[in-house]
Structures are given as C-alpha cells and as structure tokens.
Amino acid sequence: MAFGRSSSSGRAGHTGPSGGSDAPAPRRPGAAAIPTGGEVRRIHPVTLKILVAGGFGVGKTTMVGAVSEIRPLRTEEMLTEAGRPVDDVHGVERKTTTTVAMDFGRITLRGDLVLYLFGTPGQDRFWFLWDELAQGALGAVVLADTRRLADSFAAVDYFERRRIPFTVAVNHFDGADRYPAETVRDALDLDPGVPLVMCDARDRESVKEVLVTVVEHAMTLAAGPREHAPT
Amino acid sequence: MKETGQDPHAWYDGEAGPVVRPYAMTRGRTETDGQHRMDLIALVVPEPAAEDSGLDRSLSPEHLDIVERCVEAPQSIAELASGLDLPVGVIRVLVGDLVEDELVHVSRPVPPAELPDVNILREVINGLRAL
C-alpha cells in the first residue's frame, strides 16, 4: 500500500499566486447600499467559496449535500481538448470536446453572505479547471479515505503550492481501519500548521465543523504573515 | 449533428442529446469582449432596465431566461449554468451581452490571490455555527 507522500513529488508549473500585497485593499462587493432615485437598492450578498477536493468516490458530493440548502447542483463546462483557445467557428467543429461536471452547493449564512461549496473534478487531467475554481477561494477541504490515501496527494500538493488554506478531513467509512491522526499526517507529509480532522461526510454537524476548521485556518493565515512553503 | 436536409417534422427525444449546439446560442463566440473573466460565484444582478416588460426584441430566449431568473433574485454564474442546463462558457458569453446592453451587472467577488478580510471570515464562522 502506497501510504506516504514524498515531499518532492510536487509538479512544476503550478506556482503560487504572485504578490498581491501591494494591490488595492479588498473591496466588499455591494457592501454599500446604492440609492437609486429615492429607493435604496438591496445590498448584494458577498459570495465566498470553499472547495472540496479529494479522490474519486471519497464522498465530495455527499459532503456538499450534507450542508447545502439546495440539492447539490451540477454545472458543466465544455472544454476543447487540451483547453486550446477557440476563436473561430470553423475550428470548433473539428475539435473534440469534453464535458467536465462540477458539483456545487449553497449555504446562505445571512441575507448578505453566501457561501458556495464546489466539489473539484476528480480527474487529474482537469488541473487547469482547478485553477479557475481556486481563484479567490477562501479555503479548501481535502477529503481523504485512509484506504486510498494516495488519492489525496495531488490535492494536498496543489493547495500547498497555490498557498490556499486547506484542511484535511478524513472521512470515516464503515469498515475502514482507523488510523491515529499522526499516522495520517505523516503519510500525507502535512506541514505542522495544516489542520487534520476526522469527519463523517454524511453528517451535517460533522461537515459544519470541518468548514469551521477551514475558515479558522484561513483566519490564522490571514492574521499572520503567510509562511512560505519550503521549495 | 445534421440540421440541414432533414424533415422539419423529425421526431427527437432526450436521447438524441441537445438539438442545438450550445455555442450556437452564442453565435460561436467563446469569450466576451473587454471584461475580466466572470467568476463562477460572481453574482448577476439586474439593472432597473431589466424590469421593463418591453425588453429588447433582439434578445434570445436564453438571454431572457437569464434576465428573468436574476430579476427574481441575483444568481451566480454557476447557478445560472446549472439552472439553464448550459455550459458555464455559454452563460459567460450571454451574460456579457446583457452587461453590454446594460440590463445586468456582475458583482466582482473577492479578488483572486487575496483573502477576504478577517471580519468577513469571522461572520462566516458564526454563520456556520448557527446553521
């Protein structure tokens, strides 16, 4: 059983988001009420997203469904092979297209604060789609199954490299051996600061706790200077 | 998919798949002009003009569907794609048209490579706990 992740297994080409420290202060979209002709227009909600990553069949959709106020929705992106830009209609007909499905759910925390959860596509060849999903993400959950821990290596690597705050949540499957947190942590070669929690992806309370852990971790990172991952 | 030279009364069912290629709705366009790429969680918010009943006749049924849904409540790009069963790329182009026509505007979510501010994160935690 491949139970371990080499620290040097990261792929080249995925560099973290560059700089940004001297960018203008974050603007809260729609934070101010806009008076229009006497009436005050409704404040637009602030939308945030958390990604749920992990191997195929690890319970990503289940996790999204456990807390979402809507039945997990599915959105599709049609991709031309290799993601090549298509700019003329004649080319379109000859290119093969692939459809990638992403599951997502929604949690309205308050009238003006909405959290979306996105399950990442499981297949590795859709990495470039992860880039899009990861843009502006508040954080991520890497859902892991101890029977197939290697399936979560790619996601752990990705979020480390993109410096996206993530939490590893070990989904307890009935009948799976339970390992102490430290063993799993070692096997995933997690940095000491990365939270690792046990969860039941079917259970709403359990999933809520996982999400709280993700956001708390994001807060910790936002408060202090971001530690740079060793290269 | 052949659309020419067939009996106009041909019978199709769901198994046949979409009868119109999705990007035909965008007249082959895969990108909108000028704007930054709309995030999946960017909200499409109607402008006052969108509430007028006499909307531009040049709008396609899909454009009208989007306007209608957003007038009801602002919708994210992902929700529109899912609700209208269209690829995200198609929704982006159609919403881009509506922005150009000043029928909707698109809220910009937290800029990439920046975390939302700590107060918002705290509100998220409180909100999750209170669920």
Chai-1 contact restraints between the chains, C-beta under 6 A:
chainA,res_idxA,chainB,res_idxB,connection_type,confidence,min_distance_angstrom,max_distance_angstrom,comment,restraint_id
A,P17,B,A113,contact,1.0,0.0,6.0,A-B,restraint_1
A,G20,B,A113,contact,1.0,0.0,6.0,A-B,restraint_2
A,G20,B,E114,contact,1.0,0.0,6.0,A-B,restraint_3
A,P26,B,E114,contact,1.0,0.0,6.0,A-B,restraint_4
A,P26,B,D117,contact,1.0,0.0,6.0,A-B,restraint_5
A,P29,B,S107,contact,1.0,0.0,6.0,A-B,restraint_6
A,P29,B,R108,contact,1.0,0.0,6.0,A-B,restraint_7
A,G30,B,S107,contact,1.0,0.0,6.0,A-B,restraint_8
A,H44,B,L43,contact,1.0,0.0,6.0,A-B,restraint_9
A,H44,B,V45,contact,1.0,0.0,6.0,A-B,restraint_10
A,H44,B,S107,contact,1.0,0.0,6.0,A-B,restraint_11
A,T47,B,I41,contact,1.0,0.0,6.0,A-B,restraint_12
A,T47,B,L43,contact,1.0,0.0,6.0,A-B,restraint_13
A,T47,B,P109,contact,1.0,0.0,6.0,A-B,restraint_14
A,K49,B,I41,contact,1.0,0.0,6.0,A-B,restraint_15
A,L73,B,S82,contact,1.0,0.0,6.0,A-B,restraint_16
A,T75,B,A78,contact,1.0,0.0,6.0,A-B,restraint_17
A,T75,B,A81,contact,1.0,0.0,6.0,A-B,restraint_18
A,T75,B,S82,contact,1.0,0.0,6.0,A-B,restraint_19
A,T75,B,V88,contact,1.0,0.0,6.0,A-B,restraint_20
A,E76,B,P87,contact,1.0,0.0,6.0,A-B,restraint_21
A,E77,B,P87,contact,1.0,0.0,6.0,A-B,restraint_22
A,E77,B,V88,contact,1.0,0.0,6.0,A-B,restraint_23
A,M78,B,P87,contact,1.0,0.0,6.0,A-B,restraint_24
A,V86,B,T30,contact,1.0,0.0,6.0,A-B,restraint_25
A,V89,B,G28,contact,1.0,0.0,6.0,A-B,restraint_26
A,F104,B,A78,contact,1.0,0.0,6.0,A-B,restraint_27
A,L109,B,G127,contact,1.0,0.0,6.0,A-B,restraint_28
A,R110,B,G127,contact,1.0,0.0,6.0,A-B,restraint_29
A,L113,B,E123,contact,1.0,0.0,6.0,A-B,restraint_30
A,Y116,B,I41,contact,1.0,0.0,6.0,A-B,restraint_31
A,Q135,B,P112,contact,1.0,0.0,6.0,A-B,restraint_32
A,G136,B,P109,contact,1.0,0.0,6.0,A-B,restraint_33
A,G136,B,V110,contact,1.0,0.0,6.0,A-B,restraint_34
A,G136,B,P112,contact,1.0,0.0,6.0,A-B,restraint_35
A,K208,B,L128,contact,1.0,0.0,6.0,A-B,restraint_36
A,K208,B,L131,contact,1.0,0.0,6.0,A-B,restraint_37
A,L211,B,L128,contact,1.0,0.0,6.0,A-B,restraint_38
A,V212,B,I125,contact,1.0,0.0,6.0,A-B,restraint_39
A,V212,B,L128,contact,1.0,0.0,6.0,A-B,restraint_40
A,V215,B,L121,contact,1.0,0.0,6.0,A-B,restraint_41
A,V215,B,V124,contact,1.0,0.0,6.0,A-B,restraint_42
A,V215,B,I125,contact,1.0,0.0,6.0,A-B,restraint_43
A,A218,B,L121,contact,1.0,0.0,6.0,A-B,restraint_44
A,M219,B,V118,contact,1.0,0.0,6.0,A-B,restraint_45
A,M219,B,L121,contact,1.0,0.0,6.0,A-B,restraint_46
A,A222,B,L115,contact,1.0,0.0,6.0,A-B,restraint_47
A,A222,B,V118,contact,1.0,0.0,6.0,A-B,restraint_48
